[in-house]
Amino acid sequence: MAGRRTRGVANGGGLRAELYKGRTTSYVILACIVAACGGLIYGYEIGISGKARFSSIYREFPSSYHSFPRDDCSNGAQRPTTLTSSFYLAGIAASLLASHVTKIYGRRLSILCGGLCSLVGAVLSGAAQNLAMIILGRIMHGIGHGFGNQAVPLYLSEMAPAKIRGALNIMFQLAITIGILWANLINYGSLQIPDWGWRLSFGLAGVPAILMTMGGFFLPETPNSLIERGRYEEARRLLTKVRGTEEVDAEYEDIKEASELAVANPFKAIFQRKNRPQLVMATMIPFFQQFTGINATIFYVPVLFQKLGFGTDASLYTAVITGAVNVMATLVAITFVDKWGRRALFLEAGVQMFVTQVAIGLILAIITPLTKSSAVIVLIVICIYVSSFAWSYGPLGWLIPSEIFTLETRSVAQGINVAVNFLFTFVSAQAFPAMLCHMTYGIFLFFAAWVLAMSLFIYFFLPETKSVPIEKMTSVWRRHWYWKRFIPDEDPPALPSYRQDRKDPTLSNNLKFQE
């Protein structure tokens, strides 16, 4: 009976999923909002990482650069991006370490570690007496974000009901966009304080870090993590609370069976053939996310507009404008991701990003130098481009990898996703100044080509995951025209039922399974 029961569930026919009960409770909404605040600190970091901010630092510590370049296209132009990238290199290592912590000790502890490390980083950076302290502070920030970005999307996907999992998970991206906008406003104000304004920018990163730390203290653990660690009674009580009903047997059993199929070495398991489709998505989606060109635009919008003849104030205005568009467009994703689905948002945005990138490149190629009217057109087109990213690759780059893996590999997979994201953000931050100098308008055509490639990838290889219970996600790969060849027809049988009863005192005798 146990073997037959497992096959029915593993095949993803939705038999037990139809028995899921419950509603969207205020408890789960509040928990997800608090957890999503972890995105504020990451967005804030992105927002304060512009060249103007680091120029202020080098002016205070002149010994740290011997000839700070006046020309952005000189060989020394890489120096500001090297300081920026210390954050991402630390994040790559921390995200892989966090996968172990998250699996063994739970999602809450990783969120707490992320908040504390980011708080230490804010203090070190804001109070720095030399460049070494700033770099150490940014390394601590990177460690904090490695933990936070690994754990928070995972937490949101596991806590949320399947029917609104997309909307609740995208609150993480919404927090990121709010953090970016907030940082842009802080940057604009702090640059009016030439002596210590940069300290204010770095120090205020402690505010979202404190919110993230408090979340780590007060959030409940996810039922999935509790079951994974053998805390069955606590998991059942929590599942009852977050779903608002006592009838949680079906969902509880699915999570428990997923836990029983887990292996001792998830790093080894994730490279098994049966996990090939998910692993491809967890690496290709964050790779493509960076090659839309979005972080290059966010990091260097001020540089771009200064090259086009605008002053510092005007360039910061444009950063604030694009930041506001980013926030508003993310709300579109929250509204429609569980109605239209993930693929629809990806594909529509692919067309929009391709057209806008080509348009920007052509305008800059034809009209040189830009007039005021043409500059306004460029800004409008950039805002249209940013909006399309904000309801597609921005939020879905975190959502998809956090929801498609089985429980045995989920923590490791999210760590890989974050590491790949940080790696190619680092590459983007390092490469963009030289690319902008040498390719000029051609850089937008370069990114447009990548957008076309990634849209074709999504069309052919990403199945729809809307409303699929997180522990039954294997079903979407078994039905896919290409990936089905990698997925076995059935999972290994779970432990015999008498051993399940012995290990789990909460196992219900009343749940009736369809065969």
Secondary structure, 3 states (H helix, E strand, C coil): CHHHHHHHHHCCCCCCHHHCCCCCCHHHHHHHHHHHCHHHHHHHHHHCCCHHHHHHHHHHCHHHCCCCCCCCCCHHHHHHHHHHHHHHHHHHHHHHHHHHHHHHHCHHHHHHHHHHHHHHHHHHHHCCCCHHHHHHHHHHHHHHHHHHHHHHHHHHHHHCCHHHHHHHHHHHHHHHHHHHHHHHHHHHHHCCCCCCHHHHHHHCCHHHHHHHHHHHHHCCCCHHHHHHCCCHHHHHHHHHHHHCCCCCHHHHHHHHHHHHCCCCCHHHHCCCHHHHHHHHHHHHHHHHHHCCCHHHHHHHHHHHHHHCCCCHHHHHHHHHHHHHHHHHHHHHHHHHCCCCCHHHHHHHHHHHHHHHHHHHHHHHHHCCCCCHHHHHHHHHHHHHHHHHHHCCHHHHHHHHHHHHCCCCCHHHHHHHHHHHHHHHHHHHHHHHHHHHHHHCCHHHHHHHHHHHHHHHHHHHHCCCCCCCCHHHCHHHHHCCCCHHHCCCCCCCCCCCHHHHHHHCCCCCCCCCCCC
